[in-house]
């Protein structure tokens, strides 16, 4: 777990100082070694003496491409994840700086498939003492709703129906077919996600009486000069909405065992939830209703029964006197 580091106040933070402070925040030397290559070489490439706030997003992306653009997929993902964690850490402390640009994407490992984590693994991770309440709530909500990460991170408190355990989300990639004359057609439609007891127990503790603004927020206010949409800031605390990159880095921090970028992915909660429902006998139509997919073929890729479930199914074919 990172520790609190006292950063210099009253002056611009240089790239070198930001990198050193980030690495010094880790107690475990193995973690420091894992992050040092990605952060150190990127800082050297963009200029260690420069103010962090003067670095553009595209400069980060170009540095990553020049340093590891031809490296193995796992190496690229690990170095990108290290830099993503570093810049997210700086942002969480209120320092202006760049972000990893959207065009610098995490690559899928060839022939890899999204793993379905066991329900026991999901429960154990969320139950760990060192995991913050915000992360516990987010991960439980992702699992119980089987929602997409961007959808759940985009929910505001005023959207929640706590009594009915549901809320509307903006389903990206879908277009509304109905609109009033003169009204702009939105690039999303509102769809409903549902959660159960685990999320219902955690949400009130997380909100602590807040009644508006993002459900999931950072622990610090945005740095000076950072432009944030009013919807993405809590009007009572001034805290900004937790971004996908920050949430992804936090999950990786708690699950990576072979260096940065090797941990779980946020999408695995959705994939695991749908797989578990399929193993419990949910029909294809019910899985489509839960996942909100419109085509059966898009749901089948989530529905991958475990070897144990297939073995149990196979037992139904045994002779009548030999069934287990």
C-alpha positions, 0 to 999 in steps of 0.5 A: 500500500502507498504511504503518505508522502510530503511534497514540496509546497509553494512551487511547481512540481518537476517531473523528476520530483513527481516520479521520486515522490511516487516511488517513495510512497511504496514500502515494498521494494519489489513494488518499487522495482516493478514501477521504476522502469516504466516511470523512470524511463518515461520521466527521463524521456520527457525531461526530468527538470520540466514542470510536470504541468507543462507536459502534454498528454500526447508527449506521454503517449509518444514517450511510451510508443518510442520506448516500448512501442515494439515491445511484447504485449505484456511489457507494453501493458506493464509500462503503460500501467506504471505510468498510468498509476504514477500520473493518477497518483499525482492527480489525486494529490492535486498536482497539475499534470498530463494523463495517458492519452486515450489513443495509447491503449492497453493491448489484449494479450494474443489468444487471451480471453477475459477470465471469469473470477470465482465468486470466492475470489471476488468476495475475498478481495472485497473483504480485505481490510486494506481495501478502501470502502470506495473500492469495496463499493465500486467492485461489489456494485460492478459485480452485482449489477454486471454493469460496464465500468464507465456506466457505474463510475458515471452514476450520480447520487441523485440517480440512485433508487436505494429502496428499490436497489436500482438506478439508470445508467448511460449505456454508451454506444446506443442511440435513442430512437425517439426524440422530440422535435428540435431536440438533439439526438443523444449518443446514449440511452438510459438503461436500468441496472440492479444490485442486491444486498452487498451493494445495498449495505455499502452504499449508505456508508460510502455516501455519508449523508451526501445527497448529490454529485458523483457516487464515486469520487477522488479523495482530493479536489482537482488541482488549480486550473483543471477544468471539470464538468459541474456534473463530475464534481460533488457540489458539497465537498468539491471532490471530482468523479473517480475516473476509469484510469484511476479505478483501473489503477486501484484494482491493479494495485490490489491484484497485481502479483507479477508487476504493474498491469498484471492484475484484474481488469474492471471488466472482469466483474461484469464477465464473472457475474454473467458467467456465474449466473449462467452456471446457476441456470439463468436462461439466455433471455435472462442473461440478455436482460441482465447484461442489456445486450441486444443480440444473443451472440454477444451474450454467448461469449460471456456464458462460459461454464466452468469445468465443474459446471460442465461435469455436473451437467454431464452427470445427467447423462449417466444411467439412472442407477449411476447418477451422483 
